[in-house]
């Protein structure tokens, strides 16, 4: 993700004073350090993996200095800055690849893990495949890590690596993991609601589309050029609705959830940040559960 310093935000006529650089009080700026959130002018900002940092946080990170205000560096969303900003992304990649290899060796597992609303037979014999409506709720989660074709997992894992690393660095590990899992779960919920009850679905793309939506929100928050990610998202949506055999419901559900969660993550007021972020995630989870319960009642 290319980074360019956003222009200073003029506050003329707004009645709200523009922050000034903490090292140069005479210089107004609309840019903040992604760790300590102190305002920095273009001369002081140091490009980081996501956004910009102040010189004190950079020195602290390299072990050459310390500043009291930067003693606990935070990500843009208030998470803890980790030594490896891609650890969760690597773990998610590993889980997806492990499940893919497992179903390649044992193809019969696909029927046990895929998202299925309800089996063909309304009264299946013991031991036969059943669906979510028949009590196999785990399918809503296992399908989030399920791929059956090499091209499918290839595109999803590339998207996870490219988008996930940037988001993990900006949000922090726990917030990023919540974004990924809730986006995938929301995609499964919308698929369960809209798709035919006996239509099997692999819902892994829902979480990746959630990352697309969150990336757009993050880039808008940091005043980056949004055209590249919007073009890429538009192309993916075209493929979603024009190629056959694609569970578009998971894509749309994941995208909507990803946007909603990211807005709560990066726009939460600092004094109520944790409450707003947790509340946003809880609302997405409750909405997904509500959809699932309503659909189950309708099917039974």
Beta strands, then each sheet from edge to edge (+ up, - down):
strand 1: 46-47
strand 2: 52-53
sheet 1: 1+ 2-
end
